[in-house]
Amino acid sequence: MKKHLMVAAGLAVLSTSAFATKARLQALGQDGRASFYLDDTRSVFLNPAKLNSMNNFVVTEWGDADDTTDSEANTHAEGGFFRKGSSLAYGLYLGNEYGETNATRNTADSNFQKLDNNMDLFFAGDMGVQWGARVQYASTKNEPTGGVKTENDALGLGLGIIKNNVEAYANLLLKDESKGATVATDSFEADMGLNLGASYEMGDMTYYVDYDKSGYEYKNAGTKTNASETTDMTLGFAKIKEISKTAKVFFDLNYMTSKTEDSVAKTETKEKALPLTIGFETEATSWLTLRGSVSQNVVIGETETKGTGTSTNANSTTVNAGATMTFGKLMVDGVIGTTDGARNGTTIGTSASKDGVLATDNLMTRVAVHYWF
């Protein structure tokens, strides 16, 4: 449940095409799960009460079905549907693995059964106060003949409310436990994850706070090897400025701290940052929405490692761009492809390979398709 330190901001164009996917979040410098105040279909994973206004669509995120942490270079296959009923909104989503500890678990012992085939079930309603609930479940096992039995079980719960300009949410990881790896007595057990947050909207300003605590315990052949705990805190505000009926710009500034310590390995890392994000989103035509953002730490941005010292977080400037193509009720989202790596085996900086080039053979990455009904 650990949140990335660089969390930026977003905006919403008043059309269905603005309600998009991970591609839109990345293009606007967002966290992979959801924005703290940007209305987007991914918002239901942060606050399930958002399902009251984000429903009646099917979405598919293209990618691989592996246990590598989701990123632009390695996108995950996932998707689901959300529907508005007569009295309740509901949804089923398959494959979302945001906040999982598979990368850490894999480092401990690659033979552990990973959190896999995740399923999220959503319900939401409005009784004067909008409410929402999400239940996460996953269970896998491997019982080879004559080998070590490996298994994983996971259970999570998300709750949220919205009342006028105030939103609040709580996301809990109740269980994420793997038993058996190289030997039967190997184990990896996540602590109860706790994510709490709230936001308040006043005019074109939004103020928000988010607290996230997670951890795990790893036992090698029954002996405790690691007991790690991570605490993240984000406090910020954002301003959305409407330039026209089809275009908006935004500014976001937040202060973030993170602390990770291992009571067994005796390690400790602290990080703090003050990222500023500037971005835009506009409907270029009736069928094309374009967006982009730039983010960078200002004044504050450093990491302190116990026994090593403190260093500035270098190269914090990040630029992203993206697009949504609309064909009636069908939308295709993607991050606009640029190249900063070798092309056709040539060296960066040569005539065949330049930085910041719009790569027409790699025009859209992290593609997702959603259909509204």
Secondary structure, DSSP 4 states (H G I P E B T S, - for coil): -PPPS--------SSGGGS--HHHHHHTT--SS--SS---GGGGGT-GGGGGTS-SEEEEE--B-SSSPP-SSSPBPEEEEEEE-SS-EEEEEE---TT--HHHHHHH-TTSPPP-S-EEEEEEEESSSEEEEEEEEEEEEE--TTS--EEEEEEEEEEEEEETTEEEEEEEEEEEEEE-SSSTT-EEEEPPEEEEEEEEEETTEEEEEEEEEEEEEEEETTEEEEEEEEEEEEEEEEEEEEEETTEEEEEEEEEEEEEEEETTTTEEEEEEEEEEEEEEEEEEETTEEEEEEEEEEEEEEEEEETTTEEEE-----EEEEEEEEEETTEEEEEEEPEE-S-STTPPTTSTT--TTEE-GGG-EEEEEEEEE-
